[in-house]
């Protein structure tokens, strides 16, 4: 599905995180992003959507708003899942308060 170029990373997360089968994961991600399943593999449509949702793209320049953990925060929120690195970061931040 193209990873960050399209939605392969998001679909893969759902397969691993929620133990979904491929078609179920695609449908879940499409519903959460409010696009059709066929749009998930459209590189142009997904680049625009990923930029709008601020969840990282392949061609991130210095002005790219979300990178790394920030993008993962947004992905976890949009998909309604827990991502280990995000949870660990939250624990570190909350323990320092």
C-alpha positions as CSV (number, residue, x, y, z in Angstrom):
1,X,0.0,0.0,0.0
2,X,3.0,2.3,-0.1
3,X,3.7,3.1,3.5
4,X,3.8,6.8,4.2
5,X,3.3,7.6,0.5
6,X,-0.3,6.4,0.8
7,X,-1.8,4.6,3.9
8,X,0.1,1.4,4.2
9,X,1.6,2.4,7.6
10,X,-1.8,3.2,9.0
11,X,-3.3,-0.1,7.7
12,X,-0.4,-2.0,9.0
13,X,-0.8,-0.5,12.4
14,X,-4.4,-1.7,12.5
15,X,-3.4,-5.2,11.4
16,X,-0.8,-5.4,14.2
17,X,-2.5,-3.4,16.9
18,X,-6.1,-4.7,16.5
19,X,-5.3,-8.0,14.8
20,X,-7.4,-7.1,11.9
21,X,-7.3,-8.8,8.5
22,X,-6.2,-6.7,5.6
23,X,-9.6,-5.8,4.1
24,X,-11.0,-5.1,7.6
25,X,-8.0,-2.8,8.4
26,X,-8.4,-1.0,5.1
27,X,-12.1,-0.3,5.7
28,X,-11.4,0.8,9.3
29,X,-8.7,3.3,8.2
30,X,-10.8,4.5,5.3
31,X,-13.7,5.1,7.7
32,X,-11.5,7.0,10.2
33,X,-10.0,9.2,7.5
34,X,-13.4,9.6,5.8
35,X,-12.2,8.5,2.4
36,X,-13.0,5.5,0.2
37,X,-10.9,2.3,0.4
38,X,-9.7,3.0,-3.2
39,X,-8.4,6.5,-2.0
40,X,-6.1,4.7,0.4
41,X,-3.8,3.7,-2.5
42,X,-4.0,7.0,-4.3
43,X,-0.7,8.7,-3.7
44,X,-1.9,12.2,-4.6
45,X,-5.1,12.0,-2.5
46,X,-3.3,10.6,0.5
47,X,-0.5,13.1,0.4
48,X,-3.0,16.0,0.5
49,X,-5.0,14.2,3.3
50,X,-1.8,13.4,5.3
51,X,-0.8,17.1,5.0
52,X,-4.2,18.3,6.1
53,X,-4.3,15.9,9.1
54,X,-0.7,16.7,9.9
55,X,0.4,13.0,10.1
56,X,3.6,13.1,8.2
57,X,4.5,12.6,4.6
58,X,7.5,11.1,2.7
59,X,8.8,14.4,1.4
60,X,9.0,16.4,4.6
61,X,11.0,19.6,4.3
62,X,12.2,21.7,7.1
63,X,8.8,23.4,7.2
64,X,7.0,20.1,7.8
65,X,4.7,20.6,10.8
66,X,4.5,17.1,12.3
67,X,7.4,14.7,12.5
68,X,8.3,11.7,14.6
69,X,6.5,11.4,17.9
70,X,4.2,14.4,17.1
71,X,2.9,12.6,14.0
72,X,2.5,9.4,16.0
73,X,0.4,11.2,18.6
74,X,-1.9,12.4,15.8
75,X,-2.1,8.9,14.2
76,X,-2.9,7.3,17.6
77,X,-5.7,9.9,18.1
78,X,-7.2,9.6,14.6
79,X,-7.2,5.8,14.6
80,X,-8.1,5.4,18.3
81,X,-5.2,3.1,19.1
82,X,-2.3,3.0,21.6
83,X,1.2,3.3,20.2
84,X,3.9,2.1,22.6
85,X,6.3,5.0,21.9
86,X,3.6,7.5,22.4
87,X,2.5,5.9,25.7
88,X,6.2,5.8,26.9
89,X,6.6,9.5,26.0
90,X,3.4,10.5,27.8
91,X,4.7,8.6,30.9
92,X,8.0,10.4,30.8
93,X,6.4,13.8,30.4
94,X,3.8,13.2,33.2
95,X,6.5,11.9,35.6
96,X,8.5,15.1,35.2
97,X,5.5,17.3,36.2
